[in-house]
Amino acid sequence: MIKIDALSKHFGSIVAVDGISFECASGEVIGLLGPNGAGKSTTMKMITGFITPSCGRVVVDGYDMATDSLAARKRMGYLPEGAPSYSDMTPRAQLNFVAKVRELQGDVLQTRMAQVISALHLEPVLDQSIDTLSKGFKRRVALAQAILHDPGILILDEPTDGLDPNQKYEVRELIKSMSANKLILISTHLLDEVEAVCSRVLIIAEGKILRDATPAELVAESSTGRLDDVFREITGGKAA
């Protein structure tokens, strides 16, 4: 459902993403795992059309992001880095706004609103101004808007950042429950998150993909059986 071909992004003399290529399909939960500054978020921004690549190609469900950007973006839900929201809105107002943008109406709108509110436990804060919410609730509101239209592709940048352990567990269970009929691409630096939800891992450092494997395959490469040890070996000693 997504094909990335020789994708690069330069910011002046800085090479943030350096000619990466990979393909992924429905039913996969793929973790982009790497240290800070590895190029994970920049890659996601190019996939979603938020920024334009310096070179290379992104094809989403058969639509080239360069020529059919709107059609490609309609098929995706995106949780950006930092989970930005309209701080002067309430969660209910923001979700209704996003629903209109996504052209959800009638029974479909009511059903999806109820489902995402329940799945992310937003009931206590639905009518509270977003700027007064905790970081965890802000993250959950942003995730709710990403899944509201039930897209076939989810691009999630640090989906559990700022959540407490119970909330992390709930979001990871939600991701697993959606994974059977979706392609889910997750950026994370949390090794336990990779082991908990990902069926495949792309290890990225300095803008390059260094390894494409399953979590079990990566663990098997380590003499200690620990994902963090093999990660450091692959990235030259860097921590996630």
C-alpha positions in Angstrom: 0.0 0.0 0.0 3.0 2.3 0.4 6.1 2.3 -1.9 9.1 4.5 -1.1 11.7 4.8 -3.8 15.1 6.5 -3.2 13.5 9.1 -0.9 15.8 12.0 0.3 15.4 15.3 2.0 18.0 18.0 2.4 17.8 21.1 4.5 20.6 23.1 3.1 23.8 21.1 3.7 22.1 18.8 6.2 20.9 15.5 4.8 18.0 14.4 7.0 16.9 11.4 4.8 19.4 9.8 2.5 17.9 7.8 -0.4 15.8 5.3 1.5 13.6 2.7 -0.2 11.0 0.2 1.2 7.6 -1.2 0.5 4.8 -2.2 3.0 1.3 -3.5 2.8 -2.0 -3.9 4.7 -1.7 -6.1 7.8 1.8 -4.9 8.7 2.7 -2.8 11.8 6.1 -1.3 10.9 8.2 0.4 13.4 10.6 3.2 12.3 13.2 2.8 15.1 16.2 5.1 15.5 17.9 7.6 17.7 17.0 11.3 17.8 17.7 13.0 14.5 17.7 9.7 12.6 15.2 11.0 10.0 12.1 9.2 11.3 9.8 12.2 11.5 11.1 13.7 8.3 10.3 10.4 6.5 6.8 10.4 7.9 6.2 14.0 6.8 7.2 13.2 3.3 5.0 10.1 3.2 2.0 12.1 4.3 2.7 15.1 1.9 3.5 17.5 4.8 6.9 18.3 3.2 8.2 17.8 -0.3 11.1 15.4 -0.9 14.3 16.7 -2.3 14.2 13.7 -4.6 12.6 10.2 -4.7 9.1 9.0 -4.9 6.2 8.2 -2.6 3.3 6.0 -3.8 0.3 5.5 -1.5 -2.3 2.9 -2.5 -1.3 3.4 -6.1 -1.4 7.3 -6.0 1.8 9.2 -6.5 2.2 11.8 -3.8 3.8 14.2 -6.3 0.8 14.1 -8.7 -2.2 12.8 -6.8 -1.5 14.2 -3.3 -5.2 14.7 -2.3 -6.2 11.1 -3.3 -3.2 9.7 -1.4 -3.8 11.7 1.7 -7.5 10.7 1.9 -6.3 7.2 2.5 -4.2 8.0 5.5 -4.6 9.0 9.1 -1.7 11.0 10.5 -0.6 11.6 14.1 2.2 14.2 13.7 5.2 14.7 16.0 4.1 16.6 19.1 0.4 15.8 18.5 -0.7 19.4 17.5 -4.3 20.4 18.1 -6.5 23.5 18.0 -5.9 24.5 21.6 -9.0 26.8 21.8 -11.3 24.0 20.8 -12.7 21.2 22.9 -12.0 17.6 21.9 -15.7 17.3 20.8 -15.4 20.4 18.6 -12.1 19.3 17.1 -13.4 15.8 16.2 -16.5 17.4 14.6 -14.3 19.7 12.6 -12.1 16.9 11.4 -15.2 14.8 10.6 -16.4 17.6 8.3 -13.1 17.9 6.6 -13.2 14.1 6.1 -16.7 14.4 4.8 -18.2 12.1 7.4 -22.0 12.5 7.8 -25.1 11.1 9.4 -25.0 7.6 11.0 -21.4 7.0 9.9 -20.3 10.2 11.7 -22.1 9.3 14.9 -20.9 5.8 14.9 -17.2 6.7 14.3 -17.4 9.5 16.9 -18.7 7.1 19.5 -16.1 4.5 18.6 -13.0 6.7 18.9 -14.2 8.5 22.0 -14.8 5.2 23.7 -11.5 3.6 22.4 -9.4 6.5 23.7 -11.5 7.2 26.8 -12.1 10.8 26.0 -15.5 11.0 27.8 -14.2 13.0 30.9 -12.7 15.8 28.8 -14.9 16.0 25.7 -16.1 19.6 26.5 -12.9 20.9 28.2 -10.7 23.3 26.3 -7.8 21.4 24.8 -5.2 23.8 26.1 -6.1 22.8 29.6 -5.6 19.1 29.0 -2.7 17.0 30.2 -0.1 15.9 27.7 -1.6 12.4 27.7 -5.1 13.6 26.9 -3.8 15.9 24.2 -2.0 12.9 22.6 -5.2 10.9 22.8 -7.2 13.6 21.1 -4.7 13.8 18.3 -4.8 10.1 17.9 -8.6 10.1 17.8 -8.6 12.6 14.9 -6.1 10.4 13.0 -8.3 7.3 13.2 -11.7 9.0 13.0 -12.4 8.3 9.3 -11.2 4.7 9.7 -8.3 5.0 7.1 -6.6 2.0 5.6 -3.2 3.5 6.4 -2.1 5.0 9.7 1.1 7.1 10.1 1.8 7.5 13.8 4.7 9.6 15.1 5.5 8.6 18.7 1.9 7.5 19.4 2.4 6.8 23.2 4.6 9.8 24.0 3.4 11.4 27.2 1.1 8.6 28.2 1.3 6.8 31.6 1.9 3.0 31.6 -1.8 2.1 31.6 -2.5 4.5 28.7 0.4 3.2 26.8 -0.9 -0.3 27.2 -4.4 0.7 26.0 -3.1 2.5 22.9 -0.8 -0.4 22.0 -3.8 -2.8 22.3 -5.8 -0.4 20.1 -3.0 -0.5 17.5 -2.9 -4.3 17.6 -6.7 -4.5 17.3 -6.6 -2.3 14.1 -3.7 -4.0 12.5 -5.4 -6.9 10.8 -6.9 -4.8 8.0 -4.6 -1.7 8.0 -1.1 -0.7 7.3 0.3 1.0 10.4 3.6 2.8 10.3 4.9 3.9 13.8 7.9 6.1 14.6 9.3 5.3 18.0 12.4 5.3 20.1 10.8 2.8 22.6 12.2 -0.7 22.2 9.5 -2.2 24.3 6.9 -0.6 22.0 8.5 -2.3 19.0 8.4 -5.7 20.6 4.8 -5.1 21.8 3.2 -4.1 18.5 5.4 -4.3 15.5 5.6 -7.1 13.0 8.5 -5.5 11.2 11.2 -3.0 12.1 13.2 -0.5 10.0 16.2 0.7 11.9 17.2 4.2 10.8 20.3 6.2 11.6 21.7 9.3 9.9 19.0 9.2 7.3 19.6 5.7 6.1 17.9 2.3 6.7 20.4 0.0 8.3 18.2 -3.0 8.8 14.8 -4.3 7.8 13.7 -7.3 9.8 11.1 -8.7 12.3 11.7 -8.0 16.0 12.3 -11.8 16.5 15.0 -11.8 13.8 16.7 -8.8 15.4 16.6 -10.4 18.9 18.1 -13.6 17.5 21.1 -11.6 16.3 22.0 -10.6 19.8 24.0 -12.9 22.0 22.1 -11.5 25.0 18.7 -11.9 23.4 18.0 -8.2 24.0 16.7 -5.8 21.3 18.6 -2.8 22.8 22.0 -4.7 22.5 21.5 -5.5 18.8 20.2 -2.0 18.2 23.4 -0.5 19.5 25.4 -2.9 17.4 23.6 -1.9 14.2 23.7 1.8 14.9 27.3 1.9 16.1 26.7 2.2 19.8 23.8 4.7 19.7 20.9 4.5 22.0 17.3 4.5 20.8 
